Amino acid sequence: TCPSGALEDLTVLARGVPTEWTKTICSYCGTGCEVNVGTRDGKITTIRPSEGPSNHGHTCVKGRYAFDYVYAEERITSPMIRREGQWVDVSWDEVISYISTRLKAIIAKDGPDSIGVLSSARGTNEENFVAQKFARVVLGTNNIDCCARVCHSPTAAAMKMTLGTGAATNSLDEIAIAQTILVCGANPTDGHPVTGARIKQAARHGANLIIVDPRVIELNDFATIHLQLHPGTNVVLFNAMGAAIVEEGLVDEEFLRTRITEFEEYKKFIADFAPEKAELICGVPAAKIRAAARMYATAKPALSVHGLGMTEHIQGTEGIMALVNLALLTGNIGKPGTGINPLRGQNNVQGAPHMGCEPKLLAGYIPIEEARAQVESMWHVPIPTHPGLNMIDMLAAATEGKLKAMWAIGYDIVMTNPNTHETRRAMDQLDLVIVQDLFLNATAREFGDVFLPAASSFEKDGTFMNGERRIQRVRGAAKPQGLARSDWEIVCAVAKAMGHGGNFAYRTAEEIWNEVRSLWPEGAGISYARLDAVGGLQWPCLDEGAPGTPILHVDEFTHGKTTALRRIEFVPPPHLLSKEFPFLLTTGRNLYQYNAATQTSRTPNNGLYRTDFLQICPVDASRLGLEAGEIVRLSSEQGSVELPVQISDHVKSGEVYTTFHNTRVFLNQITTSQRDRYTKTPEYKVTAVNIAKLSPQPASA
């Protein structure tokens, strides 16, 4: 079990024993753990796990202890405008008037498509809905996106194309009944610890565990098979597993006959990916590929979970399609203990694009053309028909001088996007940069013109959507610090100042949610009253008598009775090794930190993991004359960073690994601009690099 839920929090003695408790949802990963927040005199003093439907009384070291960022000294609690290079505190009235005037002027001169809005996976569903509505109704543009663009957009795209719904097919509870668990490009014990604990428990109770990862991870201690592939070769590996399943006659004939099309075409195509051929490309022995394929096909039910090691590639979308093929071939879908289950990285990264923070989609992940008439009838405003720019295209348009303004809500563009030098060039071209966040992040420090202080998730009401499609209630446990406001309140105030008050006259988050329900049929039955009563509901939930849907695609797929197997060609990563850049770098998360560490670095967790380390195998470290703790320069074609060495046999020779949390390391200065071919999600997971010695003195951890 995840141990932090069983520990006594001794810091509560210093903070004060809580006098009130508020049930809400954790603000970190997409597991969606329900927690009880204890407050005294209106201030958070402790957090304890709750018996929520996604965590059942468990929590992790982040969800339990990493909440002090709410009261960090660096938190900005007043609106600010930069004047003559200096940030100046202003009133809400002044900053809203300033933004309104500037945005109106830009629209008048350069048109509505010269402005882009980025919303936040840390915000509630209601806040994301309001952000996309603002972009389309007030600004008149579909230039709206969110951070799903840089993580799981390939998951949503692939599953939408193959199965009809771009979300998890099953529920986390089903890990306990699966006979085989396939963990692909994810390190759940660090990134999703409560889910990782469930996988450990399942393995201890006899489930087969197959790990697909270039690196040895903690779950290897419980694994039956480790498919230690080369970074960027997911498509080859899953095609090879498919080839073995077909060749050895392990397909589910009944499922194939009733639910699958284009099998003969797939069978002919996949013969070129025999495990013996694939071994030469992906580096996994053919015998292991065949053993894993047999296990997945015969020890049923079998489910998969996957993370960013699957999506952040030039073939991220296609890699997920190849994984879906395995589920279809073996009938491991539409049944308990099966399916394709993405481990979403942020608390509401499933919800943000689903609320319409996507340049081609409205709320409910519905294409603009399908829902335009309905929303125009409700809003009494025409919305743009042409697709907007996604985040990557917005930055390209800024570089070209076409995009003039950016409003970034809860998203640090400079810190998060790849190839920082390219990002900075784009941001430098903008006439207006509005940053809405808790802290003066890198984007605000370097390029911000306006800063809007936002409330944290502990200080507002609404809902989150976790990675298993579960809508859960977020409840404010404390009042916002200083003058901070909820994201939706800020956006609505600007909308009113720009003459659209009628469409943004919400008084509560519940009013916003009820509008979402009226536009999104699959969420129509999920009311606040029901959520308060049952703790969470999984869509589709068509009416208030429906129980929700733990398992999708039981009798048919969302888009019809059958679906086709996809024939996925392999496209090698463009980052070929060379004498100048002889190592492949891949990245991941650490248990104690979270993403860019904006929150966790301002909590006691920071003392447990202060810097990113470069993991390198003993053979390569010896060859380069490196010692543990030694500072090295890690360089790519894009730039260089400096960080200490950690010698580990968890990585193979020729490959290195690091996390991406530390702002001093600033890893994205060396990641590339290569993109997934469908969604333009950056290829963070494969970068050709060079390692150079800098200092002979070991650095302390």
C-alpha positions as CSV (number, residue, x, y, z in Angstrom):
1,T,0.0,0.0,0.0
2,C,1.1,3.6,-0.4
3,P,2.5,4.3,3.0
4,S,2.0,8.0,3.5
5,G,-1.7,7.6,4.3
6,A,-0.8,5.5,7.4
7,L,1.7,8.0,8.8
8,E,0.9,10.5,11.6
9,D,1.6,14.1,10.6
10,L,3.7,15.5,13.4
11,T,3.8,19.0,11.8
12,V,0.1,19.4,12.7
13,L,1.3,20.1,16.3
14,A,3.2,23.2,15.1
15,R,0.5,24.3,12.7
16,G,-2.4,23.7,15.0
17,V,-5.0,20.9,15.4
18,P,-7.7,21.4,12.7
19,T,-11.1,22.6,13.8
20,E,-12.8,22.1,10.4
21,W,-12.5,19.5,7.7
22,T,-13.3,19.9,4.0
23,K,-13.6,17.1,1.5
24,T,-12.0,17.9,-1.8
25,I,-9.8,16.4,-4.6
26,C,-6.0,16.4,-4.6
27,S,-4.3,19.0,-6.8
28,Y,-1.5,16.9,-8.2
29,C,-1.8,13.9,-10.7
30,G,-4.8,12.6,-12.6
31,T,-5.5,9.8,-10.2
32,G,-8.1,12.0,-8.5
33,C,-7.5,11.1,-4.9
34,E,-10.2,12.4,-2.5
35,V,-8.7,14.1,0.5
36,N,-9.8,15.8,3.7
37,V,-8.3,19.2,4.3
38,G,-8.0,20.3,7.9
39,T,-8.1,24.0,8.7
40,R,-7.7,26.1,11.8
41,D,-8.6,29.8,11.8
42,G,-9.2,29.5,8.1
43,K,-5.7,28.2,7.4
44,I,-4.7,24.7,6.1
45,T,-2.8,22.7,8.7
46,T,-3.0,19.2,7.5
47,I,-4.4,16.8,4.8
48,R,-5.6,13.3,5.3
49,P,-6.7,10.7,2.7
50,S,-10.4,10.1,2.3
51,E,-12.3,7.0,1.2
52,G,-12.8,8.3,-2.3
53,P,-13.8,6.1,-5.2
54,S,-10.3,6.5,-6.9
55,N,-8.1,6.1,-3.8
56,H,-10.0,4.3,-1.1
57,G,-8.2,5.9,1.8
58,H,-4.7,6.1,0.2
59,T,-2.7,9.1,-0.7
60,C,0.9,9.9,-1.6
61,V,3.7,12.1,-0.3
62,K,2.7,15.0,-2.6
63,G,-1.0,14.9,-1.9
64,R,-0.5,14.4,1.9
65,Y,2.3,16.9,2.6
66,A,2.9,19.2,-0.3
67,F,0.4,22.0,0.4
68,D,2.6,24.8,1.9
69,Y,2.9,26.5,-1.5
70,V,-0.5,28.0,-0.8
71,Y,1.2,30.2,1.9
72,A,4.6,30.6,0.2
73,E,6.2,34.1,0.6
74,E,6.7,34.2,-3.2
75,R,3.0,33.9,-3.9
76,I,1.5,36.9,-5.7
77,T,-1.7,38.0,-4.2
78,S,-2.3,41.4,-6.0
79,P,-2.9,42.2,-9.7
80,M,0.2,43.8,-11.3
81,I,1.0,45.7,-14.4
82,R,4.6,46.0,-15.6
83,R,5.5,49.7,-16.1
84,E,8.9,50.8,-17.3
85,G,10.3,47.3,-16.6
86,Q,8.9,47.2,-13.0
87,W,6.0,45.3,-11.6
88,V,3.4,47.6,-10.0
89,D,0.5,46.5,-7.8
90,V,-2.8,47.8,-9.1
91,S,-6.5,47.2,-8.2
92,W,-8.7,44.7,-9.9
93,D,-10.7,47.5,-11.6
94,E,-7.6,49.0,-13.1
95,V,-6.1,45.7,-14.3
96,I,-9.4,44.6,-15.9
97,S,-9.8,47.9,-17.6
98,Y,-6.2,47.8,-18.9
99,I,-6.6,44.2,-20.3
100,S,-10.0,45.1,-21.9
101,T,-8.5,48.2,-23.6
102,R,-5.4,46.4,-24.8
103,L,-7.3,43.4,-26.2
104,K,-9.9,45.5,-27.9
105,A,-7.2,47.5,-29.6
106,I,-5.3,44.4,-30.8
107,I,-8.6,42.9,-32.2
108,A,-9.3,46.2,-34.0
109,K,-5.9,46.4,-35.6
110,D,-4.9,42.7,-36.2
111,G,-8.2,40.8,-35.9
112,P,-9.4,38.2,-33.3
113,D,-7.0,35.5,-34.5
114,S,-4.1,37.6,-33.4
115,I,-4.8,36.5,-29.8
116,G,-4.3,33.2,-28.2
117,V,-5.5,31.8,-24.9
118,L,-3.9,28.9,-22.9
119,S,-6.0,27.4,-20.2
120,S,-4.9,25.2,-17.3
121,A,-5.1,21.5,-16.4
122,R,-4.8,22.7,-12.8
123,G,-8.0,24.6,-13.1
124,T,-11.5,23.2,-12.6
125,N,-13.8,22.0,-15.4
126,E,-15.8,25.1,-14.9
127,E,-12.8,27.5,-15.2
128,N,-11.7,25.8,-18.4
129,F,-15.2,26.0,-19.9
130,V,-15.3,29.7,-19.2
131,A,-11.8,30.2,-20.7
132,Q,-12.8,28.6,-24.0
133,K,-16.1,30.4,-24.1
134,F,-14.3,33.7,-23.6
135,A,-11.9,32.9,-26.5
136,R,-14.8,32.1,-28.8
137,V,-17.5,34.6,-27.7
138,V,-15.5,37.6,-26.5
139,L,-12.4,37.4,-28.6
140,G,-14.0,35.7,-31.6
141,T,-11.2,33.1,-32.1
142,N,-10.7,29.3,-31.8
143,N,-7.1,30.0,-30.7
144,I,-7.6,28.1,-27.4
145,D,-5.5,25.3,-26.0
146,C,-4.2,23.8,-22.8
147,C,-1.2,21.8,-21.5
148,A,-2.7,18.5,-22.8
149,R,-1.0,19.5,-26.0
150,V,2.4,18.7,-24.5
151,C,1.4,15.4,-22.8
152,H,-1.7,13.3,-23.6
153,S,-3.1,14.8,-26.8
154,P,-1.9,11.7,-28.7
155,T,-3.8,9.5,-26.3
156,A,-7.1,11.4,-26.9
157,A,-6.5,11.5,-30.7
158,A,-5.6,7.9,-31.1
159,M,-8.4,6.5,-28.9
160,K,-10.9,8.9,-30.5
161,M,-9.9,7.6,-34.0
162,T,-9.8,3.9,-33.1
163,L,-12.5,3.5,-30.4
164,G,-14.6,6.7,-30.8
165,T,-13.9,8.1,-27.3
166,G,-10.6,9.8,-26.4
167,A,-10.4,8.7,-22.8
168,A,-9.8,5.7,-20.5
169,T,-11.9,2.6,-21.3
170,N,-11.9,1.2,-17.8
171,S,-11.5,2.1,-14.1
172,L,-8.6,2.0,-11.7
173,D,-10.4,-0.5,-9.4
174,E,-10.1,-3.1,-12.2
175,I,-6.3,-3.3,-11.7
176,A,-7.2,-5.7,-8.8
177,I,-9.0,-8.2,-11.1
178,A,-6.6,-8.1,-14.1
179,Q,-4.5,-11.2,-14.7
180,T,-2.0,-9.4,-16.8
181,I,-1.0,-5.7,-16.5
182,L,1.0,-4.0,-19.2
183,V,2.7,-0.8,-18.0
184,C,3.9,1.2,-21.0
185,G,6.1,4.3,-20.8
186,A,5.0,5.1,-17.3
187,N,6.6,5.0,-13.8
188,P,3.5,4.9,-11.6
189,T,5.2,4.6,-8.3
190,D,6.8,8.0,-8.9
191,G,4.3,9.8,-11.1
192,H,1.0,8.2,-9.9
193,P,1.9,6.6,-6.5
194,V,-1.5,5.5,-5.4
195,T,-2.1,3.7,-8.8
196,G,1.5,2.4,-8.5
197,A,0.6,0.9,-5.2
198,R,-2.4,-0.8,-6.7
199,I,-0.3,-2.4,-9.4
200,K,2.2,-3.7,-6.7
201,Q,-0.7,-5.2,-4.8
202,A,-2.1,-6.9,-7.9
203,A,1.4,-8.3,-8.7
204,R,1.8,-9.6,-5.2
205,H,-1.6,-11.4,-5.5
206,G,-0.4,-13.2,-8.7
207,A,-1.1,-10.9,-11.6
208,N,1.5,-10.9,-14.4
209,L,3.3,-7.6,-14.8
210,I,4.9,-6.6,-18.1
211,I,7.0,-3.4,-18.0
212,V,7.7,-1.6,-21.3
213,D,10.3,1.1,-20.5
214,P,13.9,2.0,-21.7
215,R,14.8,2.1,-18.0
216,V,14.5,-0.1,-14.9
217,I,11.8,1.3,-12.7
218,E,10.6,0.4,-9.2
219,L,7.9,-1.9,-10.5
220,N,10.6,-4.1,-12.0
221,D,10.9,-5.7,-8.6
222,F,7.4,-7.1,-9.2
223,A,7.6,-7.6,-12.9
224,T,7.3,-10.9,-14.8
225,I,8.8,-9.5,-18.0
226,H,10.7,-6.2,-18.7
227,L,10.7,-5.2,-22.4
228,Q,13.6,-2.7,-22.2
229,L,13.3,-1.1,-25.6
230,H,15.3,1.7,-27.2
231,P,13.6,5.1,-26.8
232,G,11.4,6.0,-29.7
233,T,10.7,2.4,-30.8
234,N,7.2,1.8,-29.2
235,V,5.6,1.2,-32.6
236,V,8.0,-1.5,-33.5
237,L,7.6,-3.3,-30.2
238,F,3.8,-3.3,-30.3
239,N,3.7,-4.2,-33.9
240,A,6.0,-7.2,-33.1
241,M,3.7,-8.3,-30.3
242,G,0.8,-8.1,-32.7
243,A,2.7,-10.1,-35.2
244,A,3.4,-12.8,-32.6
245,I,-0.2,-12.9,-31.6
246,V,-1.3,-13.4,-35.2
247,E,1.4,-15.9,-36.1
248,E,0.8,-18.1,-33.1
249,G,-3.0,-18.1,-33.5
250,L,-3.7,-16.2,-30.2
251,V,-6.3,-13.8,-31.6
252,D,-9.8,-13.8,-30.0
253,E,-11.7,-15.3,-32.9
254,E,-15.2,-14.4,-31.7
255,F,-14.3,-10.7,-30.9
256,L,-12.5,-10.6,-34.3
257,R,-15.6,-11.9,-36.1
258,T,-18.1,-9.5,-34.4
259,R,-16.2,-6.4,-33.6
260,I,-13.1,-6.0,-35.9
261,T,-12.6,-5.2,-39.5
262,E,-9.6,-5.2,-41.8
263,F,-7.9,-8.1,-40.1
264,E,-6.6,-9.7,-43.3
265,E,-5.0,-6.4,-44.3
266,Y,-3.5,-6.1,-40.9
267,K,-2.3,-9.7,-41.0
268,K,-0.4,-9.2,-44.2
269,F,1.1,-5.9,-43.0
270,I,2.2,-7.1,-39.6
271,A,4.2,-10.0,-41.0
272,D,7.0,-7.6,-41.7
273,F,7.3,-6.9,-37.9
274,A,8.2,-10.4,-36.8
275,P,9.8,-10.3,-33.3
276,E,13.1,-11.5,-34.8
277,K,13.2,-8.5,-37.1
278,A,11.9,-6.1,-34.5
279,E,14.7,-7.1,-32.1
280,L,17.2,-5.5,-34.4
281,I,15.4,-2.1,-34.1
282,C,13.9,-1.9,-30.6
283,G,16.6,-3.9,-28.8
284,V,14.3,-6.3,-27.1
285,P,15.1,-10.0,-27.5
286,A,12.5,-11.8,-29.8
287,A,11.9,-14.4,-27.1
288,K,10.8,-11.8,-24.6
289,I,8.5,-10.1,-27.2
290,R,6.9,-13.5,-27.9
291,A,6.6,-14.3,-24.2
292,A,4.9,-11.0,-23.5
293,A,2.6,-11.3,-26.4
294,R,1.5,-14.8,-25.3
295,M,1.0,-13.6,-21.7
296,Y,-1.1,-10.6,-22.8
297,A,-3.2,-12.7,-25.2
298,T,-3.8,-15.7,-22.9
299,A,-3.6,-14.6,-19.3
300,K,-6.8,-12.7,-19.4
301,P,-8.3,-10.3,-18.5
302,A,-5.4,-8.1,-19.5
303,L,-5.2,-4.3,-19.2
304,S,-2.7,-1.7,-20.0
305,V,-1.7,1.6,-18.4
306,H,0.5,4.1,-20.2
307,G,2.2,7.4,-19.6
308,L,4.2,10.1,-21.4
309,G,6.8,7.6,-22.5
310,M,4.1,6.5,-25.0
311,T,2.8,9.9,-26.1
312,E,5.8,12.4,-26.2
313,H,7.2,11.1,-29.5
314,I,6.9,11.9,-33.2
315,Q,4.8,8.7,-33.3
316,G,2.9,9.3,-30.0
317,T,-0.5,9.0,-31.6
318,E,0.5,6.0,-33.7
319,G,2.1,4.3,-30.7
320,I,-1.2,4.4,-28.9
321,M,-3.0,3.1,-32.0
322,A,-0.5,0.1,-32.1
323,L,-1.3,-0.5,-28.4
324,V,-5.0,-0.4,-29.1
325,N,-4.5,-3.0,-31.8
326,L,-3.3,-5.5,-29.2
327,A,-6.4,-5.0,-27.1
328,L,-8.6,-5.5,-30.2
329,L,-6.7,-8.6,-31.4
330,T,-7.1,-10.3,-28.0
331,G,-10.6,-9.1,-27.1
332,N,-9.1,-7.2,-24.1
333,I,-11.6,-4.4,-24.3
334,G,-15.2,-3.8,-23.1
335,K,-14.8,-6.2,-20.2
336,P,-13.8,-5.8,-16.6
337,G,-10.1,-5.9,-16.0
338,T,-9.2,-4.9,-19.6
339,G,-8.8,-1.9,-21.8
340,I,-6.5,1.0,-22.5
341,N,-6.0,3.3,-19.5
342,P,-3.9,6.4,-19.7
343,L,-2.2,7.7,-16.5
344,R,-3.0,11.4,-16.8
345,G,-0.4,13.6,-15.4
346,Q,-2.3,16.6,-13.9
347,N,-5.4,16.8,-11.7
348,N,-7.6,18.0,-14.6
349,V,-5.7,17.4,-17.8
350,Q,-8.5,15.0,-18.8
351,G,-11.1,17.7,-18.1
352,A,-9.4,20.8,-19.6
353,P,-9.6,19.8,-23.3
354,H,-12.9,18.1,-22.7
355,M,-14.4,21.4,-21.6
356,G,-13.4,22.9,-25.0
357,C,-9.9,24.1,-24.5
358,E,-9.0,22.7,-27.9
359,P,-8.8,24.6,-31.1
360,K,-11.1,22.3,-33.0
361,L,-13.5,21.0,-30.3
362,L,-16.2,22.4,-28.0
363,A,-17.3,21.1,-24.6
364,G,-17.7,17.3,-24.6
365,Y,-14.9,16.9,-27.1
366,I,-17.5,17.6,-29.8
367,P,-16.2,19.0,-33.1
368,I,-17.1,22.6,-33.6
369,E,-19.3,22.0,-36.7
370,E,-21.4,19.4,-34.8
371,A,-22.2,21.6,-31.8
372,R,-22.0,25.1,-33.3
373,A,-25.7,25.6,-33.8
374,Q,-26.5,24.6,-30.3
375,V,-24.0,26.9,-28.6
376,E,-24.8,29.8,-30.9
377,S,-28.5,29.4,-30.0
378,M,-27.6,29.4,-26.3
379,W,-25.0,32.2,-26.4
380,H,-26.7,34.3,-29.1
381,V,-23.3,35.0,-30.6
382,P,-21.8,33.5,-33.7
383,I,-18.6,31.5,-33.0
384,P,-15.8,31.2,-35.5
385,T,-16.1,28.2,-37.9
386,H,-12.5,27.8,-38.9
387,P,-10.1,25.8,-36.7
388,G,-8.0,27.7,-34.3
389,L,-4.3,27.4,-33.6
390,N,-3.0,25.0,-31.0
391,M,-0.3,26.0,-28.6
392,I,2.6,25.0,-30.9
393,D,1.1,26.8,-33.9
394,M,0.4,29.9,-31.7
395,L,4.1,30.2,-30.9
396,A,5.0,29.7,-34.6
397,A,2.5,32.5,-35.5
398,A,4.1,34.7,-32.8
399,T,7.5,34.2,-34.4
400,E,6.1,35.2,-37.7
401,G,4.5,38.3,-36.2
402,K,0.9,37.1,-36.8
403,L,0.0,36.4,-33.1
404,K,0.2,39.6,-31.0
405,A,-1.1,38.6,-27.6
406,M,-1.2,35.6,-25.3
407,W,-3.2,35.0,-22.1
408,A,-1.6,32.1,-20.2
409,I,-3.8,30.7,-17.4
410,G,-1.9,28.4,-15.0
411,Y,0.6,27.5,-17.7
412,D,4.3,28.4,-17.7
413,I,5.1,28.5,-21.4
414,V,8.8,29.2,-21.1
415,M,9.5,26.6,-18.5
416,T,7.3,23.9,-20.0
417,N,7.6,24.0,-23.8
418,P,10.5,22.3,-25.5
419,N,13.5,24.0,-27.1
420,T,13.4,27.0,-24.8
421,H,15.4,29.2,-27.1
422,E,12.8,28.8,-29.8
423,T,10.0,29.5,-27.3
424,R,11.7,32.7,-26.1
425,R,12.1,33.9,-29.7
426,A,8.4,33.5,-30.1
427,M,7.4,35.1,-26.8
428,D,9.6,38.1,-27.5
429,Q,7.5,39.0,-30.5
430,L,4.3,39.4,-28.6
431,D,2.9,42.8,-27.8
432,L,0.9,41.6,-24.8
433,V,1.5,38.7,-22.4
434,I,-1.1,38.1,-19.6
435,V,-0.1,35.6,-17.0
436,Q,-2.6,34.2,-14.5
437,D,-1.1,32.1,-11.8
438,L,-0.1,31.7,-8.2
439,F,3.6,32.7,-8.7
440,L,5.7,34.9,-10.9
441,N,6.7,32.0,-13.2
442,A,9.4,32.1,-15.9
443,T,6.9,33.3,-18.5
444,A,5.8,36.2,-16.3
445,R,9.3,37.1,-15.2
446,E,10.7,37.2,-18.7
447,F,7.8,38.4,-20.9
448,G,4.8,39.2,-18.7
449,D,3.0,42.6,-19.1
450,V,0.1,41.8,-16.8
451,F,-0.1,39.4,-13.8
452,L,-3.4,38.2,-12.4
453,P,-3.3,36.4,-9.0
454,A,-5.3,33.2,-9.1
455,A,-6.8,31.1,-6.3
456,S,-5.4,27.6,-5.7
457,S,-7.5,24.5,-5.8
458,F,-7.9,24.6,-2.0
459,E,-9.5,28.0,-2.3
460,K,-12.3,27.5,-4.8
461,D,-15.3,25.3,-5.8
462,G,-15.9,23.3,-8.9
463,T,-15.1,19.9,-10.4
464,F,-12.1,17.9,-11.7
465,M,-12.2,15.0,-14.2
466,N,-9.7,12.3,-13.3
467,G,-8.0,10.0,-15.7
468,E,-10.7,7.4,-15.5
469,R,-13.4,9.8,-16.7
470,R,-14.6,10.4,-13.1
471,I,-16.1,13.8,-12.3
472,Q,-15.5,14.8,-8.7
473,R,-16.3,17.8,-6.5
474,V,-13.6,20.4,-5.6
475,R,-14.5,22.4,-2.5
476,G,-12.8,25.4,-1.1
477,A,-11.2,24.8,2.3
478,A,-9.8,28.2,2.8
479,K,-10.4,31.7,1.4
480,P,-8.1,33.0,-1.4
481,Q,-4.9,34.7,-0.2
482,G,-4.9,38.5,-0.5
483,L,-6.8,39.7,-3.6
484,A,-6.5,36.3,-5.5
485,R,-9.6,35.2,-7.3
486,S,-10.8,32.0,-9.0
487,D,-9.8,31.8,-12.6
488,W,-13.5,31.9,-13.8
489,E,-14.2,35.0,-11.8
490,I,-11.2,36.8,-13.4
491,V,-12.1,35.8,-16.9
492,C,-15.8,36.7,-16.4
493,A,-14.7,40.2,-15.1
494,V,-12.8,40.8,-18.3
495,A,-15.6,39.5,-20.5
496,K,-18.0,41.9,-18.8
497,A,-15.6,44.8,-19.3
498,M,-15.5,43.9,-23.0
499,G,-19.2,44.1,-23.3
500,H,-20.2,40.5,-22.9
501,G,-21.6,40.5,-19.4
502,G,-24.8,38.6,-20.3
503,N,-22.9,35.5,-21.3
504,F,-20.7,35.6,-18.3
505,A,-23.1,36.5,-15.5
506,Y,-22.3,33.4,-13.4
507,R,-22.7,33.7,-9.6
508,T,-21.3,30.2,-8.7
509,A,-19.3,27.4,-10.2
510,E,-22.4,25.3,-10.1
511,E,-24.1,27.6,-12.6
512,I,-21.3,27.1,-15.0
513,W,-21.4,23.4,-14.5
514,N,-25.1,23.3,-15.3
515,E,-24.4,25.1,-18.6
516,V,-21.7,22.5,-19.4
517,R,-24.3,19.7,-18.7
518,S,-26.8,21.3,-21.0
519,L,-24.3,21.3,-23.9
520,W,-22.6,17.9,-23.2
521,P,-25.1,15.0,-23.4
522,E,-22.7,12.5,-21.8
523,G,-22.4,14.6,-18.7
524,A,-26.0,15.6,-18.4
525,G,-26.8,13.4,-15.5
526,I,-23.8,14.6,-13.3
527,S,-25.2,17.3,-11.0
528,Y,-23.5,18.8,-8.0
529,A,-26.2,17.2,-5.8
530,R,-25.4,13.8,-7.1
531,L,-21.7,14.3,-6.8
532,D,-22.1,15.4,-3.2
533,A,-24.2,12.3,-2.5
534,V,-22.1,9.6,-4.2
535,G,-18.6,11.1,-4.4
536,G,-17.9,10.9,-8.1
537,L,-19.5,9.7,-11.4
538,Q,-17.9,8.4,-14.6
539,W,-19.3,9.7,-17.9
540,P,-21.2,8.8,-20.0
541,C,-24.0,9.6,-17.6
542,L,-26.9,10.7,-19.7
543,D,-29.5,11.5,-17.0
544,E,-29.8,11.8,-13.3
545,G,-31.1,8.2,-13.0
546,A,-28.0,6.8,-14.7
547,P,-25.2,5.2,-12.6
548,G,-22.4,6.4,-14.8
549,T,-20.2,4.1,-17.0
550,P,-17.1,2.4,-15.5
551,I,-16.4,0.4,-18.7
552,L,-16.7,1.7,-22.3
553,H,-17.2,-0.3,-25.5
554,V,-19.0,-3.2,-23.9
555,D,-21.3,-4.0,-26.8
556,E,-20.1,-1.6,-29.4
557,F,-17.6,1.2,-29.9
558,T,-18.6,4.8,-29.5
559,H,-18.6,5.3,-33.3
560,G,-20.3,2.0,-34.2
561,K,-20.4,-1.8,-33.8
562,T,-17.0,-2.4,-35.3
563,T,-13.6,-0.8,-35.7
564,A,-10.7,-1.4,-37.9
565,L,-7.2,-2.6,-37.0
566,R,-4.7,0.1,-37.9
567,R,-1.6,-0.6,-40.0
568,I,1.1,1.6,-38.3
569,E,4.4,2.0,-40.2
570,F,7.5,2.8,-38.1
571,V,9.1,6.2,-38.5
572,P,12.6,6.3,-36.8
573,P,13.2,9.3,-34.5
574,P,15.1,12.0,-36.3
575,H,17.7,12.3,-33.5
576,L,20.3,9.9,-34.8
577,L,23.3,9.3,-32.7
578,S,26.6,10.8,-33.9
579,K,30.1,11.4,-32.7
580,E,29.0,14.8,-31.6
581,F,25.9,13.5,-29.7
582,P,26.5,9.9,-28.9
583,F,23.8,9.4,-26.2
584,L,20.0,9.2,-26.2
585,L,18.3,11.2,-23.4
586,T,14.9,10.3,-22.1
587,T,13.0,11.9,-19.1
588,G,10.6,11.2,-16.3
589,R,9.2,12.2,-12.9
590,N,10.4,11.9,-9.3
591,L,8.1,10.8,-6.4
592,Y,8.7,14.0,-4.4
593,Q,8.3,16.6,-7.1
594,Y,5.7,17.6,-9.6
595,N,6.2,18.8,-13.1
596,A,8.1,22.1,-13.1
597,A,8.0,22.0,-9.2
598,T,6.1,25.3,-9.1
599,Q,4.1,23.9,-6.2
600,T,6.3,21.2,-4.6
601,S,9.5,23.3,-4.6
602,R,7.7,25.5,-2.1
603,T,7.0,22.7,0.3
604,P,9.0,20.4,2.6
605,N,9.1,17.9,-0.3
606,N,11.8,20.0,-1.9
607,G,14.2,18.9,0.7
608,L,13.8,15.3,-0.4
609,Y,14.8,15.9,-4.0
610,R,16.5,19.2,-4.6
611,T,17.9,18.8,-8.1
612,D,17.6,16.8,-11.2
613,F,20.3,14.2,-11.7
614,L,21.7,12.6,-14.9
615,Q,21.5,8.9,-14.6
616,I,24.2,7.1,-16.6
617,C,25.2,3.4,-16.5
618,P,28.5,2.4,-14.7
619,V,30.2,1.3,-18.0
620,D,29.6,4.7,-19.7
621,A,30.4,6.6,-16.5
622,S,33.8,4.8,-16.2
623,R,34.5,5.4,-19.9
624,L,33.9,9.1,-19.5
625,G,35.8,9.2,-16.1
626,L,32.7,10.4,-14.2
627,E,32.0,10.1,-10.5
628,A,28.7,10.2,-8.7
629,G,27.7,13.8,-7.9
630,E,30.1,15.3,-10.4
631,I,28.6,18.2,-12.4
632,V,28.5,17.7,-16.1
633,R,27.3,19.7,-19.1
634,L,24.6,18.0,-21.0
635,S,24.3,19.4,-24.6
636,S,22.1,18.9,-27.6
637,E,21.8,20.7,-30.9
638,Q,19.4,23.1,-29.1
639,G,21.6,24.1,-26.1
640,S,23.1,22.9,-22.9
641,V,22.3,22.4,-19.2
642,E,24.4,21.5,-16.1
643,L,23.5,18.9,-13.6
644,P,25.1,16.3,-11.3
645,V,25.7,12.7,-12.2
646,Q,24.0,9.7,-10.7
647,I,25.6,6.4,-11.7
648,S,22.9,3.7,-12.0
649,D,22.4,0.3,-13.7
650,H,18.8,1.4,-14.3
651,V,19.8,2.7,-17.7
652,K,21.5,0.9,-20.6
653,S,24.8,1.9,-22.2
654,G,24.3,4.7,-24.7
655,E,21.2,6.0,-23.0
656,V,20.8,8.5,-20.2
657,Y,17.9,9.7,-18.1
658,T,16.9,12.7,-16.0
659,T,13.8,14.3,-14.4
660,F,12.5,17.7,-15.5
661,H,11.6,19.4,-12.2
662,N,14.4,21.8,-11.4
663,T,14.2,25.4,-12.6
664,R,17.9,25.9,-12.3
665,V,18.6,22.9,-14.5
666,F,15.9,24.1,-17.0
667,L,16.0,20.9,-19.0
668,N,13.9,22.1,-21.9
669,Q,16.8,24.2,-23.1
670,I,18.0,21.0,-24.7
671,T,14.8,19.2,-25.8
672,T,13.9,19.3,-29.5
673,S,11.2,20.9,-31.6
674,Q,10.2,17.6,-33.2
675,R,6.4,16.9,-33.0
676,D,3.9,14.1,-33.0
677,R,2.6,13.9,-36.6
678,Y,-1.1,14.1,-35.6
679,T,-1.2,16.4,-32.5
680,K,2.1,18.3,-32.6
681,T,2.8,17.1,-29.1
682,P,6.6,17.6,-28.6
683,E,9.0,14.7,-28.6
684,Y,10.4,15.2,-25.1
685,K,11.4,11.6,-24.8
686,V,14.2,11.2,-27.4
687,T,17.0,13.7,-27.6
688,A,20.5,13.0,-28.8
689,V,23.0,14.5,-26.3
690,N,26.7,14.9,-25.4
691,I,28.1,14.7,-21.9
692,A,31.1,16.8,-20.9
693,K,32.9,16.9,-17.5
694,L,32.8,20.3,-15.7
695,S,33.9,19.9,-12.1
696,P,36.0,17.3,-10.2
697,Q,34.1,18.0,-6.9
698,P,31.0,15.8,-6.2
699,A,27.8,17.8,-5.7
700,S,25.6,17.0,-2.7
701,A,22.2,15.7,-3.3
